[in-house]
């Protein structure tokens, strides 16, 4: 009985497998990132509802300048026809825990969201 020699996989087949996984990981990350940011919308601009809420929140004592992003699970971006599912509030005074509490209370009331759906962060100071 003659045994056929076992064929070794070529180096190109072996080395291409990690590249496939790397490409798949990069594509997956790109897909996730594009799903987090609304398409066709400048990430630096707020829509009318976000502007109204930011204006109201900035009047809270020591809140300072405020930027609001409202998220909707239906479309990603928020419009008046959607129900908000989350919000991000960035305020210059948000490094004070008392200001964070006041912003949280106001945002939960304005947006009818539970507190765990709202994130509040201090605004970066311009150098």
C-alpha positions in Angstrom: 0.0 0.0 0.0 1.4 3.3 -1.0 0.7 6.3 1.2 0.3 9.6 -0.4 2.4 12.3 1.2 0.4 14.7 3.3 0.2 18.0 1.7 1.5 20.9 3.7 -0.6 24.0 3.6 1.2 26.8 1.8 2.5 29.7 3.8 0.1 32.0 2.0 -2.9 30.0 3.2 -1.7 30.0 6.8 -0.8 33.7 6.9 -4.0 34.8 5.3 -6.2 33.5 8.1 -5.1 36.2 10.7 -5.5 38.8 8.0 -9.1 37.7 7.4 -9.8 38.0 11.2 -8.2 41.4 11.3 -10.3 42.6 8.4 -13.4 41.2 9.9 -12.7 43.0 13.2 -12.0 46.3 11.5 -15.2 46.0 9.4 -17.2 45.1 12.6 -15.8 48.1 14.5 -16.6 50.4 11.6 -20.1 49.1 11.4 -20.6 49.6 15.2 -19.2 53.1 15.1 -21.3 54.2 12.1 -24.4 52.9 13.9 -23.6 55.1 16.9 -23.5 58.3 15.1 -26.5 59.6 13.1 -25.7 59.8 9.4 -26.2 63.1 7.5 -26.0 65.1 10.7 -23.1 67.3 11.8 -22.1 65.8 15.2 -21.3 69.3 16.5 -24.8 70.7 15.9 -27.9 70.3 17.9 -31.5 70.0 16.5 -34.2 72.4 17.7 -35.3 70.2 20.6 -31.7 69.6 21.8 -31.1 73.4 21.5 -34.2 74.2 23.6 -33.2 71.7 26.3 -29.6 72.9 26.3 -30.9 76.5 26.7 -33.1 75.5 29.6 -30.3 73.4 31.3 -27.7 76.2 30.9 -29.9 78.4 33.1 -29.5 76.0 36.0 -27.3 77.6 38.7 -23.6 77.0 37.9 -24.3 74.7 34.9 -22.7 77.2 32.4 -22.6 76.4 28.7 -24.5 73.2 27.9 -24.6 70.9 24.9 -27.3 68.1 24.6 -27.5 65.1 22.4 -30.7 63.1 22.5 -30.6 59.5 21.2 -33.5 57.5 19.8 -33.3 53.7 19.4 -35.7 53.9 16.4 -33.5 56.1 14.2 -30.3 56.8 16.1 -30.8 60.5 15.7 -33.6 62.2 17.6 -36.5 63.9 15.9 -39.8 65.2 17.3 -41.6 62.1 16.0 -39.3 59.7 18.0 -39.3 58.7 21.6 -36.0 59.5 23.3 -34.2 56.5 24.7 -31.1 58.3 26.0 -29.4 61.6 26.4 -25.9 63.0 26.8 -25.4 66.3 28.6 -22.1 68.1 28.5 -21.9 71.2 30.7 -19.0 73.4 31.9 -20.2 73.2 35.5 -20.7 69.4 35.4 -17.6 68.7 37.4 -19.6 69.8 40.5 -21.7 66.9 41.8 -24.5 69.3 42.9 -24.7 70.7 39.3 -24.8 67.1 37.9 -27.7 66.3 40.3 -29.7 69.4 39.2 -29.0 68.7 35.5 -30.1 65.1 36.0 -33.3 66.0 37.7 -34.2 68.6 35.0 -33.3 66.2 32.2 -35.3 63.3 33.6 -38.3 65.7 33.8 -37.9 67.3 30.4 -37.2 64.0 28.5 -39.3 61.6 30.6 -36.3 59.3 30.8 -35.0 57.2 33.7 -31.8 58.6 35.3 -29.8 55.5 34.0 -30.5 56.6 30.4 -28.8 60.0 30.9 -25.1 60.7 31.0 -23.6 64.0 32.2 -20.0 65.0 31.7 -18.0 68.1 32.2 -17.3 70.2 29.1 -13.7 70.4 28.0 -12.2 73.8 28.6 -10.8 75.5 25.5 -7.0 76.2 25.9 
